[in-house]
């Protein structure tokens, strides 16, 4: 049996995911103290009331620097990750930050450099790793059942309304940098130690560009690993707004010398149709009749509890802090590499040329 | 009612391997077919299939059967490197042709066919039977109805068994899966995006060079991205090294289209219909081994059931024979489209081998 330590937690950023993390943390047996902040103090207060937090503030430093706080969850907008991480590191607190680590590589480097200089425990919330189908896939690879990996495929579709919402928050958080990053991370995890050294991408502009966003509607990239394995990866965030999925529709496939893994993550296995209508998550004034249950990316509320990858991930990280058990959350080195790969994919698509990554 | 009174067909089957035999069966059971002749480079094989089809004539010589006066339609199901010569022989004699894909193995030979069509005024259609897989016909219908809006991108990928790659390599040493198999999906995508030609190809490949691999096929896996004239991005992949006993018997594929107004996602992996049997099922490509698990419906051309052949190749062959008899339009690939498919597949292999983007057209 493991010895467990109590945890005092700061939640920085009280938006949708911060709220979810806070609610999950509040029910964790080791969490004894919670402080929440948001640049909108009212929102921080609302969340604090909801989870019974001991402290709330409109100032991140107020909650991070509290002596009761041992660990910080950074759930701010993508472009505000770095400052909050560095602040937590300066105060010697462990960090869980939402993906991506940063929206540009110099910010990612600042985090890596700080850890190299002064140490620190930072993990990045790539919650796809905690989606059970991907966890099971990783297990098969670790067990050697696929043999040597020759290549693979990952593709991600989502609603155009999702792309609008994300890029209104941060224009640099394109579908590639903010979302395809999950699947680049998965590939890094699956092919651990086999770095991606070249990407060749092509994209097509249309619906998103017409809305004023600097992003492709459809983008495909072929990534070559240092041992020659070739990974095909694609993203499109222009599904019609009433398409019955309410999160990532994905495929992940791995081809090995001794085996093959085909993962259908399109959620067609569980559909609900109702004449009563279901409120549409991203279109407040509109109901849909058909929904793929289970298609919400972080997971779902059911019977008063939250179930799914984000719950499993949050719990694994808190257990890790409390008991020292290893967890599968991405490390800063991998997250930085993942960011570099996604930026290279965009660069390649823009230039119409392959982009090499330093080994 | 179709104008077909009294008209009959005499069909020559050139090449009586697996495909020739299936096409021959469909022809032999077609109500308008009154005569069948077949040839094979192995005369004994031609004789055997002739007997099973009830054919009136057979030979080890293609020209013998193509030139028979009763023959007014020619089906060419020979190996991939033996398509061009019998096609041109049939054209010279003014006989319409259904030929298996690909049109040839070089653009020069494809152009010989186009020139012969021009010169003799004949008709050649190519058997890209994926078009007759009902799910793809339905997709084409939706695209034609405009339900997807403008197509901005797509994805298609096909996986097949190592044993299939070995068989192809026995037929024609060094034949690339891109040229004989991914060509199906190049054809499908070009059909679905009709009028929007491919202008650039970029590809990468990888293979482990397994000891049992013969010939010169370097890549087990190839990924390619095609850019169309209007900017649409189509991503394609082919892998021919699935483990021997994987429960599929043909192409496991996915085809997806993204449009400004809609999306189509087609699952062709056949996991919707499985059979597990302790008694075992004979393995098509591993003669001494039974399989216990099988994806029914995974055979690419179709399957035998209750004494008949069902599936895309049956529908395709019938559509072509009906077309000859009644003049009804058919969806089979034209020679010009087949040449375009070949050009794109050659460009994909070139891009993968040279690791650089290849713009179309490429030189002959």
Interface residues (C-beta under 8 A of the other chain):
Chain A: X148 X150 X151 X153 X155 X157 X200 X201 X202 X203 X204 X205 X206 X207 X217 X218 X219 X220 X221 X222 X224 X228 X229 X230 X231 X232 X234 X236 X238 X239 X240 X243 X249 X251 X255 X257 X258 X259 X260 X262 X264 X266 X352 X353 X354
Chain B: X150 X152 X153 X155 X157 X159 X200 X202 X203 X204 X205 X206 X207 X208 X210 X220 X221 X222 X223 X224 X225 X227 X231 X232 X233 X235 X237 X239 X241 X242 X243 X246 X252 X254 X256 X258 X260 X261 X262 X263 X265 X267 X269 X271 X355 X356 X357
